[in-house]
């Protein structure tokens, strides 16, 4: 049943991807299908719960099957065109590059070890046991999210206090409930599948910016980022969030570069999924919308800005309505009015500077990014080389610092949040930093030269 349920999730995501476009590459379809599938699976679960249907495995799979059928109506109606397009595709073994081959072998080996670690070792991290994993397991037993016993204050005191897990975006908890309902022994199957899918998707997406060797290098260095790969085998939300957030930014940049409508829709959906995982994902929504707005100012075409904003912000609207209707709430931690606190700003900036230079956490990611930006500065100024990616990355970082500044730390100290939560949030930027390194003018030239020199025929 577990394997069948995972296949259903993959088919759901594959169907969503085909509704967007049939023209995505094979690797993109393989990688993105599970990511989109589990996101839409949990959305269906929330809707089932909202209308009063129990979150049993039978109900979830039935709803998923109906959704898959409806999503494939377009494919059925245009089946001749789809089949014709598939027949027109020819598979040819590509020429091999020694550097590319080394990177791919290392990626496969390291991800195999990471997968084994994720599946074999049970959940043990504090955040998962105190929140995500436990809530997911209880949902699978009680078949509801809105009516959970642990959401009642008479059952668990302080459940409505500041920083409570009760108001966290529900995708992770619902995805864990889904696999527990299917008979999984551990929720860590979800982070394992998400991270594997992310690596495939990231490689496929980077190939649209540079050659296969550059894409393999970016994927490898993202994979070996110390703290990120360590957390990828836990049931925490951070690496899952980083997967959606970074891919959302990447496809937003692809759309801004070439105007492909399919990239636009996929970017908006992935950015929405980023917010469906964690509230802090709002910083990527804001950064992307602002960059799109600047890009569209010349043509005064704001229709796409509005569509992107509506799609990407839809999860927080849906979740807010769901909470209001079901009396799910916690004390707010956001300071809504502007204020000035120089000491607080200094603390935030000092911690970020420490993180940026911490090679034990992020390897050479931030250092490499700064070197790449400095080397490419003239091309940025004269040719606006990769300015969309650079702009969204910097804006999202700035917005995250502002968000941290506007928080009232009444449930924890600002030092703890910056030392641990902020450290993990920076995972979202790691793929973007390495993408910039291989896709700017000098990175592309370097890997093109490597391809010419080291490629050999089979």
N, C-alpha and C positions, 0 to 999 in steps of 0.2 A: 504493500500500500504506500509506503514511504517513497519508493522510486516512482510509482505512478503519480503521486501527488507532485513531485518535483517536475516530472515531465509535463504535467498540466500547467504548472506555473510557467515553464519555459514556452509552451505553446501559446499561452495567453500573451506573454511578452512578444513572441514572434508575430502573433496576429496584430498586436498594436503597432509593431514596427512596419508591417506590410500596409496597414492603413495609412501610415505616414508616407511611405514610399517603398516601391519594390527594388529600388536602385542601390540600396546599401550593399556593401561588399559582404562576402560570405563570412569573413572574420567578424565584421560588425554585427551581423545577424546572430552569430554564435554567442558572442559576448554580451551584447545588449539585451538579448531576449530574456535571460533570467533576471537581469536587473529590473527591466520594465515589468516583467511578469510578477515578481514578488511585490513590487510597489502597487500594481493594480490589484493583485490578489488581496492585499491588506485593505485597499480602498473598498473592495467588494465586501470584505468582512465588516468594516465599519458601517457600511450602508445596510447590511443585513441586520446588524445589531440595532441600528437606528430605527428600523421598521418593526422591531420586536421578534425577529427570527433568531433562534438559537444558533450559536456558532459551533455547530457540530460539523464533523468532517463531511458527512453526507450533504448538508446544506451548502457548505463552502464549495465542494467539488461540483455540485449541481449548478450553483450560480456561476462558477468558472466555466463550465461546459456551455452554458447558455451564452455567456459573454464571448467565448471563442467562436461560437456559431454566428453570432451577430456581427462580430468584427470581420468575419470572413465572407460576408455577403458580397462586399465589393470584389474580393478576389474571385468568387464564384462567377459573378456577372462578367468579369473581364478575364476569364480563365484562358481564353484563346490567346490573348495578348501576353498573359503571364507565361504560359507554356511556350509560346513562340520566343519570348525573351530568354527563357532558360535554355531552349535548344540552340539559341544563337551564341551562348557562352561556351568557350572552349578552354579546357584546363591544360595548361602547359607547365612543365616543370621549369621553374625559374633557374637562371644561372645562380650559382652559389658564391657567396663572399665569405672568406675565411673568418673575418672579424664578426660578421653577422652570425655565422654558424656557432662560434664560441659563445656569443651572447645568448643565443637561443638555447643552447645546451645548458648553460649556467642557469638561465631563467627556469627552464623545465625542472632541473635538479633541485634548485632552491625552493621552488613552489611545491614540489612533491614533498620535501621535508616539512615545509610550513603546513601543508594540508594534513600530513600525518600528525603533526603536533596538535593541530586544531581539533582533529576528530578524536584522537586517543585520550588527551588530557581533559578531564571534566572541567566544567565551569568553576572558577575559584575566585575571580576578581570581585572586589567589594561592590562596585557599582551594579554589576549584573545580579549578584545575589540579593542586594538590597532593593533592586528595582526591576530592570528589564527582564531578566531570566525568570525571576519569581513571578512577576505579573503575567508573563507569557504562559507559564505553567498553570497558574490559577485560572486564567481565561480558558485554557484547554479543558480544565476540570469543571468549571462552572458555566461554560458556553456563553459567556457574555463579557463585555467590557464595561458597559455603563452600569451594570448592577453588581459589580464585584464586591464581595464582602469586605475586602481590605480597603475599599474606598469609603467605608462608613466610619465616622469618627467614634461611634460607640464601640466599634471593633478595634480600631487602631488610632489611638490618640495622636494628634499632631499631623494627621494625614493632609489637612488643609493648610499647613504652615508653609512659610516661604521656602522655596527650593524643593518642594515635594515632587516626587516622581509622578504624581497623579495627573499633572498637567503637561507632561512631556509629550511631544508628538508621538502618535501611537504605532507607527509603522514597524518598529523593531519588536515591540511587545506582541503585536498581532502576528508577525511573521514567526516568532518563536512559538506562539500558541498553535499556529498552523502545523508546524513540523512535529510538535509534541502530540497534537491530535492525530497525526499520521503514524505515530508510534516511534518517533525518534527518541533515542536515549539521551541526547544532548541537543541543546539549542545551537551549539556551535557549528552545526551543519550549515546554518544560514550565513554566518560570516565567512565560512570556508568557501561556499559557492559564490558569494558576492565578490570576494577578493579574487578568486580565479576568473570570474567573469569580467571583473574590472581590468585585470592584466591583459586579457585578450582584447577587450574593447579599447583600452588605452593604446595598445600597440597598433591596432587597426586605424584608430583616429589619427595618431601621430604620422602614420604612413601617408596621410593626405597633406601633410606639411613638408615632409622630407622623404628620403629614401628608406628602404627597409633596414639598412644598417643603422641609420640615425634613430629610427623608431625602436629598434632592438636595444640600442644603447640607453635611450631615455627610459624604456621599460625596466631594464636591468638596474639602473641606478635608483629608480623609484622603489623597486622591490627590495634593494639592500639598505634602504634608509633604516637605521637601527631601531629606533623607537616605533616607527610605523609598522615594520614587519613584525615586531614583538606584539603589538596590539591587534594585528590582523588575525591572530589566532585566539583572541579572547571574545567573549560575548558582549563586549562593550559596543557602543554605537559609533565611535569616532572614525574608524577606518571605513565603515559602511557609509558614513556621511561623506567622508573625503572622496569616495568613489563617485557618488552622484554629483557632488559639488564640482569636482574638477572636470568631469565629463560634460556637465552642463555648460561650464565656461568654455571648454574646448569647442563644442559644437556651436556655441554662440559666436565665437571668433571665426569659425569656418563659414558661418552664414554671412557675417560682416565682410569677410574677404571675397566671397564669390556670389553671394546673393541667392544661393540655392534654397528654394522654399522648403525642401525636405529637412535641411539643416536647421532652418528657423523653427519648424514645428518640434523637431526632436530636441533642440536646445531648450525651448520653453518647457517641454515635458520633463526633461532631466533636471532642469533648475527647480521645477515644482517638486520633483521627487526629493531633491536636496532639502527642501523645506519640510517635506513630509517625514524626514528622518529626525531633524533637529531644528528647534526654533532659531538657533544662531545662523542657520542657513539664509536668513533674511539679508545678511550682508552681501551675499553673492547675488541675490535677487536685485538688491539696490544698486550694486556696482554694475551689473549687466544692463539694467534698465537705463542707468545714467549714460553708459557708453553708447548704447543704441540711440538714445535721445540726441546725443552730440552728433552721432553719425548721420542721423536723419534730419538734422536742423537745416541743412542746405536745401534739401528737396521739399521741406515742410510736409513730409509724409509721416504723420504720427499714428496712422492706423495700426501699423505693425507694432509700434511701441505699446499701444493700448492692448493689443491682443497678447503680446508677450507678458505684459504686466498682469493681465487677468488670469492667464493660464498659470504663471509661476507663483502667483499669490493665492491661488484657489485652495491649496491645502490648509493654510492658516485660517481662511474664512470658514471652510468646512469644519475644521476641528473646533473653532471657537463656537460655532452654532451648535455643534454636538454637545460641547461642554455646558453651554447655557441651557439647553433643553433637558439635560440630565443632571443638573446641579453638581457638576464637577468643577471644582475651583481650588485655588490656593492663593495665599497672600502674594500680592504683586511684589516683584523685586526691582521693577523698572522705575527710575526717577523720570517723570514725564516733563518736568520743567527744566530749562537750561540753568546752569550754575557754573561757578568757577572754583576749582580746588587745585591749586598748583601742586600741592603735595601728592594728591592722588594721581595726577598726570605723570609726575616724576616717577612714582612707584611703577605705574604701568609701563612707561617707556624703558625704565631700567630692566624690568623683567624681560621685555621683548628683545632688547639688545643682548641680554644674556642668552636667550633662546636662539637668536639668529647665529650666534657664534659657537653654539654648543654642538660639537661634532659627535658627541656620544648620543645625542638625540636624533640629529638630522644629517649626520655625515657631512659631506661637502656641499649639500644642496644650496644653502643660502649664500655661501662663499662663491660657489660656481656661478650662481645667478648674478651676483654683483659684478663679477669679472666679465660675464657675457654682456651685461648691459653696458659696462664701461667700454668694452671692445667694439660694441655696435653703436656707440653713441652718435657718431656722424650719420650713419644710415637711419637711425631713429629720427634725427632732426631733418635730414634732407629728403629721405624717401618714406618716412613714417613706417619703417620696417617693423612688422609685428607689434605695432603700437596698440592694437586692440587688445591683444593678450596682456601686454605690459600694463595698459590702463586699467583693465578689470582686476588684475592681480593686485596692483598697488591700491586701487580704490577699495577693494574688499578688505585688505589689511587695515586701511585707515578706518573704514566703517566698523570693523571689529574692535579696534581700540576705542572708538567713540562709544560703542555698545558697552564695553567693559567699564568705561568711565561713568555711564548713566545707570549703572546697577547699584542698588542699595544692598550692601553685603551684610545683611542681618541674620543670615543662616550660616555664614562661614566668613573667614577672613579674606580680604582681597589678596593677601599673599598666597594663601592656599589655592585660590581659584586661578591665579596667574601661574603658579608653579605647576599645577596639574591639569586643570581643565583647559587653560589657554595653550599649554604645551601640546595637548592632544588635538586641539582645534587646528593648529598649524599644519597638521597632516594634509588638510585640504589643499594647501599651497604647493606641496612637494611635487606632484605630477606637473603642475603648471611651471614650476621653476625649471625642471628638466626639459619640458617641452620647449620653453623659450631658448634654452641653451642649444638645442639641436635644430631649431627651426628658424633662428635668425640668420641673417645673410652669411656670416662667417661659419656658423654651424653647418648650414646647407652645403657651402663650398667645401668644407673639410670632409664631410661624409660622401659627397659626390666624388672627390678625389680618391678616397679610400675604396669606393665602389669600382672605380676605373682600374685602380692598381691591383686590387686583391680579388676581383671576381674571376671565377674560372668556370668553364663549361663542364657540364656533366657528361 
